[in-house]
Amino acid sequence: MNSSMGELTPVMEKLTPEEDALLKSGECPKCHSKHFVQGPQGGHALNIACENGHRFWFAPPFTSEYQGQIRVERHGDTLEAWF
């Protein structure tokens, strides 16, 4: 963990076919949350994070990638993430 920024070190890891299928069905393969926030996007790809901060590069039909954890806060019914 980067203590000066309060952020976790990013990782880049391709999901397994089973994890990718879970994510594409709307469930976080790391914690099984079904609540996501959308981040930056480009072309058909976008960055998403679940309510627990697990971040993914998401671009169906390609295999998604896990990118580590980021900070996500809940404000009432809204999620806010720091991508």
Buried (B, 14 or more C-beta within 10 A) or exposed (E): EEEEEEBBEEEEEEBEEEBBEBBBEEBBBBEEBEBBBEBEEEEEBBBBBBBEBBBBBBBEEEBBBBBBBBBBEEEEEEBEBBB
